[in-house]
Amino acid sequence: MDLGLKTALESRQIVVAALATAAVATAGVAYLTWRRSRRQYVPVGHVSKLYVHPVKSCRGLEVGEAEVTKQGLRLEGVMDRQLFLP
């Protein structure tokens, strides 16, 4: 077999393999994205009462609502200390 022909065939096989790999990877990413977008949240419970315990006093306070932040709960716009939820 001629060296030029052999190199051309090997080069073509590499291109075909690369395209097939890219197609499989693209299809996989598309499937995972589609599957993730179809997730729906299902209610699993209901909070009837919520008590927070400020670290300073540790006395439980019943609250009707609170904003969840990265640092803890913000109650009535005030967040001067971290809160512990037992």
Buried (B, 14 or more C-beta within 10 A) or exposed (E): EEEEEEEEEEEEEEEEEEEEEEEEEEEEEEEEEEEEEEEEEEEEEEEEEEEBBBEEEEEEEEBEEBEEEEEBBBBEEEBEEEBEEE
